[in-house]
Amino acid sequence: MLRGMATVTYYADDLEAAKDWYSELLGVAPYFAVPDGYYEFRIGDYQAELGIINRKFAPSQPDRPGGQIVNWHVDDVAATFDRLLALGATVYEPIIERGAGTGFVTAAVVDPFGNVLGIMSNPHYLEVLAGHRPA
């Protein structure tokens, strides 16, 4: 059974550039490193793990972003989206309100290393964070 996200990993051809880019975006340095292979950050309210892996260790992939999109909760989707674009990401999916008045808003970018990074405003996340179960 899936019990919650443990680690999200992204691949990068230039591991050092990816580490620097994500350090700038997240405002923290990685807490764990494997030379020339892997950097890991602890981020967010639950200290989720975000890992960056040298692409030479990736399974064969098409030369385009794809796969699953992990949406990270943010308080302000528009401001975060703008910041991601200012840091060099490109639009994968524009800001979309998912159901009028529900509070679910999503967007996704492709980071400079070819990974899809999703963001969303999710009222259920905030309810759980506050100690309440969603209805």
Secondary structure in CASP SS format (residue, H / E / C, confidence):
PFRMAT SS
TARGET T0000
AUTHOR 0000-0000-0000
METHOD secondary structure of the structure
MODEL  1
M C 1.00
L C 1.00
R C 1.00
G C 1.00
M C 1.00
A C 1.00
T E 1.00
V E 1.00
T E 1.00
Y E 1.00
Y E 1.00
A E 1.00
D C 1.00
D C 1.00
L H 1.00
E H 1.00
A H 1.00
A H 1.00
K H 1.00
D H 1.00
W H 1.00
Y H 1.00
S H 1.00
E H 1.00
L H 1.00
L H 1.00
G C 1.00
V C 1.00
A C 1.00
P C 1.00
Y C 1.00
F E 1.00
A E 1.00
V E 1.00
P C 1.00
D C 1.00
G C 1.00
Y E 1.00
Y E 1.00
E E 1.00
F E 1.00
R E 1.00
I E 1.00
G C 1.00
D C 1.00
Y C 1.00
Q C 1.00
A E 1.00
E E 1.00
L E 1.00
G E 1.00
I E 1.00
I E 1.00
N E 1.00
R H 1.00
K H 1.00
F H 1.00
A C 1.00
P C 1.00
S C 1.00
Q C 1.00
P C 1.00
D C 1.00
R C 1.00
P C 1.00
G C 1.00
G C 1.00
Q C 1.00
I C 1.00
V C 1.00
N E 1.00
W E 1.00
H E 1.00
V C 1.00
D C 1.00
D C 1.00
V H 1.00
A H 1.00
A H 1.00
T H 1.00
F H 1.00
D H 1.00
R H 1.00
L H 1.00
L H 1.00
A H 1.00
L C 1.00
G C 1.00
A C 1.00
T E 1.00
V E 1.00
Y E 1.00
E E 1.00
P E 1.00
I E 1.00
I E 1.00
E E 1.00
R C 1.00
G C 1.00
A C 1.00
G C 1.00
T C 1.00
G C 1.00
F C 1.00
V E 1.00
T E 1.00
A E 1.00
A E 1.00
V E 1.00
V E 1.00
D C 1.00
P C 1.00
F C 1.00
G C 1.00
N C 1.00
V E 1.00
L E 1.00
G E 1.00
I E 1.00
M E 1.00
S E 1.00
N C 1.00
P H 1.00
H H 1.00
Y H 1.00
L H 1.00
E H 1.00
V H 1.00
L H 1.00
A C 1.00
G C 1.00
H C 1.00
R C 1.00
P C 1.00
A C 1.00
END
